[in-house]
């Protein structure tokens, strides 16, 4: 009986995996190509991002934002000075995210990994405007990622652009890499040795 249950569960898992792959391929086939003209996730009307926060499914979030002097600063995971060129490169990468194709409006988000996104990227723009990008599964061809903009529009976005951004969670753009604080290692007591007590000065 136990063997039969295991076989049934395995068959169900194989069937579900096949269903997901078929749905992804169908959706990719039905996706509307961006066309000959290059299409980007964000347009000139959005402008350049003023803050970038990347939250991975596992691990620490990283956030950089412009300060009062219009310089980039790290606010997560620690407050620190940011490497200006690295932070500016990340902002430029946001503006350069290229849309490969757009999925149909009735596409099931759960099929593409949005029930538990690998990353959630929150972007702040001038005027207090914000956008959210959820990064789902990679495409069957491994050429892009399924990305959902503001929990509405599902697109396939070029892989290189997303990978360049999510690398910030591995290598935050610190100006100076924080030095880990030294930890005191307790000295083990020698077996049989007496624990020294307080010194006593003899009375005259």
N, C-alpha and C positions, 0 to 999 in steps of 0.2 A: 504493500500500500504506500509506504514512504517513497519507494522508487517511482511509483506512478505519479505521485504529487510533484516530485522533483522534475520529472519529464514534462509534465503539464506546464509547470512554471517556466521551464526553459523554453518550451515551445511558444508560450505567450510572450516572453521577452524577445525572442527572435522575430515573432510576428510584429510586435510593436516597433522594433528597430527598423524592420523593413518598411513599415507604414510611414515612419518619420522620414526616412531617406527618400521614399517615393514622393511624399508631400513637398519636401524641399526641392527635389528636382522638378516637380510640376510647377511649383511657384517660381522657380528660377527661369523655367521655360516661358512662363506667362508674364514675367517681369517686363516692364517697359524700359527698353534701352534708353540711356541718357541722350543718345543721338550723336551726330558727328561733332556738334559743339560740346565742349567740355562743360559738365555741370558740377557744381560744388554744393556741399551741404549748406554752407552759409554764403550769403551774398554780400555785396558791397554795402547794402543798406544796414546790415548787422554791424559792420565795422570790425575792428580788431578786438579780441577778447581782453577784458580788464582783469579777469580772474579765471583760473583753471583749477578745478578740483577733480582728482581721479580717485575713485573708491573701488578697490578690487574686491572680488567676492571673498578673498582671504588675504589678510595682511593689512598694513597700515595705509591710510589715505594720505595723499600728497596734495597740497594746495599752494599755489603761488598767486599773488595778487599785487596790483600796483598800489604803492603807498601814496601819501600826500605829496611826495616829490616826484610822482610818476615813475618811480623806480620799482622794479620787481623785488618782492620779498617773500620768503617762505613763511607760511603761517601754520602748516601742518606737514609732517608730524611734529616738527618743532618750529618755534619762531626763530628765524635766522636770516642773515643776508643771503640773497640769491645770486647765483651766477647770471649776470644780465644777458649774456649772449645765449646761454642755454634756455633761459626762460623766454626770451624773445623768439628763439627758434621754435619753441613749443607753440607760442601764440601764432606764428606764421603757419605752422603745420595745421592748426585748427582751421585757418582760413583756406588752406589748400586741400582739405579733405574732399576727395573726388567721388561723386556718385556714379557707380557703374550702371545701376538700373534701379527701378522702383517697383516694389511688389504691389499686387492688387490690394485694394482697400479692405477686402474681406479675408485676407490672409490670416491664418490662426497664429497669434503671437507665440503660443506655447510650443509650436513646432520648431521655432527658430531660436529657442534658448532664452526667451525673455521672462520665463517664470523665475529664473535664477541667473541674471546676467553675469557674465564674467567680469565686467567693469561697468560702473556708472560714472559718466563724466558730466560734471555740472560746470557750465560756462557762464560767466557774467560779462555783460557788455555795457557800453555807455548808456546812461539814462536808467540804470537799474534793471534793464532787460536781461532775462536769463533763459538759457536753453539747456535741455538735458539730453544726453546721448546714452542709450543703453546698448552695450556691446553684447550681442548674442553669439551664436555658433558661427564657425567659419563655413563657407560655402562648400558644397561637394567637390568643387574644382580647386579648393584651397587658394583661390585668388582674391578673396575678399571676406568681409564679415557682414552678417546681418546686423543692421543698426536701426534702432527705433528712436526717432526724433520726437521729444516731448510726449512720449507714450502714445503717439498717433501714427505717424508716417513711418513705414518700414522700408528700408533701402538696403541695397548691397553697396558697401563702401570699400574702396581699395584697401588691400591688406597693409601695404607699407605705411600708409598714413596713420592708421590706427595703432600699429605696432610701435611706431615712433613716439606716439603720445603715451601709451601705456608703459613704456620703458621708464617713465618718470617715477613709477612706483618702485622700481628696482634701483634706479640711480637718481634720487632727488637732486635738483640743481642747486646744491649748496655752494656758496662762494668758497667757504672753507669747510672741509669735511669734519663733522664733529668728532672730537677725540673721546672714546669711551672712558668713563670714570674708572679708576683702578679699584679693584675689589680686594679687601683684606682677606688673606687666606689664614684661617686659624691654625696655630701651631699645635700639633697633637701632643698630648702629655705622654712622657716616657713611662712605660709600664713599671710600676713599683716605686716610682720616684715620688717623694713627698711633695705636696703642694706647699710652696713657701708661704709662710704666714707673715703678719706684720712684725717689723723689727721692734724690739723693746730695748730701751736704753736703761741699763742698771742704775739703781739709786745709789748715791754716794754713801 
